[in-house]
Amino acid sequence: MERTKPFKVAVLGTGNSAHDHVNGFLKAGVEVVAVHGSNPERRDSFAKQYGIPIQVSDYRELLHMAEIDAVAICLPNYLHAPIAIDAMRAGKHVLTEKPMALDGASAAEMVRVQKETNKTLMVSLQVRYSPAVRLAKQFAAEFGEIYYGKCAYTRRSGIPGWGSWFTRKEQAGGGPTVDVAIHVLDQCLYLMGYPRPLYVSAHTYAKFGVRGQGKGPWGTPDPTGYCDVEDLASALITLENGGVIALETSWAYHGPDKRSVEVFGTEGGLSLDMMTSLTVYKNQFDTPVTLNPTLPEEDERANMAKHFVECCTTGKTPDTSPEHGLILNKIFDAIYKSGDANGKQVKVDL
């Protein structure tokens, strides 16, 4: 039966990502009816800015409201899994910020509860819904066996919210690996068909954040806090299909800002640069050709919001599925384990 009543969403959190989600929902024509936030002033300002009628300090109040169909979790990483599980068990669909959980075990529990409740659980990896990645996927379908991928997300000086939950291992799960590299790694895996990862060899370094250097404009700093996560990581990920992915990421280093994804196959390859430029390499009539297709103008956040509602209302599996979120969390577990062992190869526990 076709749905007739409006789809209504509650946003949990009032930080930057919450603003991004609300704007995406509004552009997609989705009604945002409630907001949760622990700071009364920020919550009230947020609600007034977007005309949101309901505001609460305890997210559990929202889970008992029958008019709310779904929640968007825009809170610190350590809250993603417990709140998502509470929400699904209360009958709500869930869109959660990345990473899906602090670690692979928590992510696996989220997948189990999703299957138990049959509610939609989707990971907010919005760049997957960008015109650049969507068009890249169409080209990649013609590349034959894609056996090599490279991805990088580096900031020269961009540690977010130094001293806050962002830079605390027990609350964030890690540094740039889980915060920004997750985007390019997800895109690389996606373009390669999301093959199962087998092994990881990685190195992680904490050279700037531990000294209070390399701070960026994101997040809210806590000068009384600390930083015990990496600010640079490099990893080689071996895949079950015989392929491999080389990953590098940083929040702070003496080098350029980069955001790139490259994949190479038997019949072609491509490069995505800063998600605004797509270059395709292939042969035509045995002659190498390079293509620079024009990217359509679309809003990735609006695309993601529309897809989320479609999945919630039809039962379709999200493109950025909980299974993909689990794979990413398990790879991160292996990266940190290998990094602690000075690059020793570690099996991905899937």
GITANOR-V732960 format. One record per residue. N is the residue number from 0. D_FIRST is the distance of its C-alpha to the first C-alpha in Angstrom with 1 decimal. Layout:
BEGIN
N;D_FIRST / N;D_FIRST
END
This chain:
BEGIN
0;0.0 / 1;3.8 / 2;6.4 / 3;9.0 / 4;11.9 / 5;14.4 / 6;14.9 / 7;18.2 / 8;20.9 / 9;24.3 / 10;27.2 / 11;29.8 / 12;33.2 / 13;35.1 / 14;37.0 / 15;36.8 / 16;33.7 / 17;31.8 / 18;32.9 / 19;31.7 / 20;28.2 / 21;27.9 / 22;29.1 / 23;26.6 / 24;23.7 / 25;25.0 / 26;25.6 / 27;22.0 / 28;20.9 / 29;19.8 / 30;20.9 / 31;23.6 / 32;24.2 / 33;26.7 / 34;29.6 / 35;31.7 / 36;35.3 / 37;38.6 / 38;40.8 / 39;40.4 / 40;42.0 / 41;40.0 / 42;36.7 / 43;37.5 / 44;38.6 / 45;35.4 / 46;33.2 / 47;35.3 / 48;35.2 / 49;31.4 / 50;30.8 / 51;29.0 / 52;29.1 / 53;29.1 / 54;31.8 / 55;32.8 / 56;35.6 / 57;34.0 / 58;30.7 / 59;29.9 / 60;29.4 / 61;26.3 / 62;24.8 / 63;24.8 / 64;23.0 / 65;19.5 / 66;18.7 / 67;19.5 / 68;16.8 / 69;19.4 / 70;23.1 / 71;25.3 / 72;28.6 / 73;31.5 / 74;34.3 / 75;37.3 / 76;36.7 / 77;37.8 / 78;35.0 / 79;32.1 / 80;31.8 / 81;32.4 / 82;30.0 / 83;27.2 / 84;27.6 / 85;27.7 / 86;24.6 / 87;22.5 / 88;23.9 / 89;22.9 / 90;19.2 / 91;19.5 / 92;18.8 / 93;22.1 / 94;23.7 / 95;27.4 / 96;30.5 / 97;32.6 / 98;34.3 / 99;31.6 / 100;34.3 / 101;38.1 / 102;38.6 / 103;37.2 / 104;37.2 / 105;35.0 / 106;32.6 / 107;32.4 / 108;31.5 / 109;28.7 / 110;27.3 / 111;27.8 / 112;25.9 / 113;23.0 / 114;22.7 / 115;23.4 / 116;20.6 / 117;18.1 / 118;17.8 / 119;18.2 / 120;21.9 / 121;23.2 / 122;26.8 / 123;27.9 / 124;30.0 / 125;29.4 / 126;32.0 / 127;29.9 / 128;27.6 / 129;30.7 / 130;31.5 / 131;34.6 / 132;33.0 / 133;30.1 / 134;32.8 / 135;35.1 / 136;32.5 / 137;32.4 / 138;36.2 / 139;36.4 / 140;34.5 / 141;37.7 / 142;40.2 / 143;40.5 / 144;41.5 / 145;41.2 / 146;43.8 / 147;44.9 / 148;43.2 / 149;44.8 / 150;43.3 / 151;44.9 / 152;44.0 / 153;47.3 / 154;48.5 / 155;52.2 / 156;52.0 / 157;48.6 / 158;48.4 / 159;45.8 / 160;46.6 / 161;49.8 / 162;50.4 / 163;46.9 / 164;44.2 / 165;43.8 / 166;47.2 / 167;47.2 / 168;46.3 / 169;45.1 / 170;42.5 / 171;41.6 / 172;42.0 / 173;44.2 / 174;45.2 / 175;44.3 / 176;43.0 / 177;40.0 / 178;39.8 / 179;40.2 / 180;40.8 / 181;37.4 / 182;36.0 / 183;38.4 / 184;38.2 / 185;34.5 / 186;34.7 / 187;37.5 / 188;35.7 / 189;32.6 / 190;34.7 / 191;36.4 / 192;33.3 / 193;33.3 / 194;36.0 / 195;36.9 / 196;39.9 / 197;42.9 / 198;45.7 / 199;46.6 / 200;50.1 / 201;50.2 / 202;52.6 / 203;51.8 / 204;54.1 / 205;54.6 / 206;57.3 / 207;56.3 / 208;53.9 / 209;56.3 / 210;59.0 / 211;56.8 / 212;56.7 / 213;54.1 / 214;52.0 / 215;49.2 / 216;47.5 / 217;44.2 / 218;43.5 / 219;45.8 / 220;49.1 / 221;50.7 / 222;54.5 / 223;55.0 / 224;52.6 / 225;53.1 / 226;51.8 / 227;51.7 / 228;49.3 / 229;50.2 / 230;50.5 / 231;50.7 / 232;49.3 / 233;49.7 / 234;48.0 / 235;47.9 / 236;44.8 / 237;45.2 / 238;42.1 / 239;41.5 / 240;41.4 / 241;44.9 / 242;44.0 / 243;45.0 / 244;44.0 / 245;46.6 / 246;45.5 / 247;47.5 / 248;46.6 / 249;48.5 / 250;48.4 / 251;52.1 / 252;54.7 / 253;57.4 / 254;55.3 / 255;52.9 / 256;49.3 / 257;47.1 / 258;43.5 / 259;43.1 / 260;41.3 / 261;42.9 / 262;41.9 / 263;44.2 / 264;43.6 / 265;45.5 / 266;44.3 / 267;43.8 / 268;43.4 / 269;42.3 / 270;43.1 / 271;41.0 / 272;43.3 / 273;42.2 / 274;38.7 / 275;39.9 / 276;41.8 / 277;40.8 / 278;43.6 / 279;43.0 / 280;45.9 / 281;46.0 / 282;48.3 / 283;48.3 / 284;50.9 / 285;52.5 / 286;53.0 / 287;51.5 / 288;49.3 / 289;47.8 / 290;44.7 / 291;43.7 / 292;40.3 / 293;39.2 / 294;36.3 / 295;33.5 / 296;33.2 / 297;30.0 / 298;29.5 / 299;28.8 / 300;27.6 / 301;25.1 / 302;24.0 / 303;23.7 / 304;21.7 / 305;19.1 / 306;18.9 / 307;18.7 / 308;15.7 / 309;14.0 / 310;15.0 / 311;13.9 / 312;10.3 / 313;10.0 / 314;12.7 / 315;15.1 / 316;18.8 / 317;20.6 / 318;23.5 / 319;25.8 / 320;24.7 / 321;26.3 / 322;28.2 / 323;29.8 / 324;30.7 / 325;32.3 / 326;34.3 / 327;35.6 / 328;36.6 / 329;38.4 / 330;40.2 / 331;41.4 / 332;42.7 / 333;44.7 / 334;46.0 / 335;47.4 / 336;48.8 / 337;50.5 / 338;51.7 / 339;53.3 / 340;55.0 / 341;56.4 / 342;54.2 / 343;54.2 / 344;51.5 / 345;48.7 / 346;46.0 / 347;42.4 / 348;41.1 / 349;37.7
END
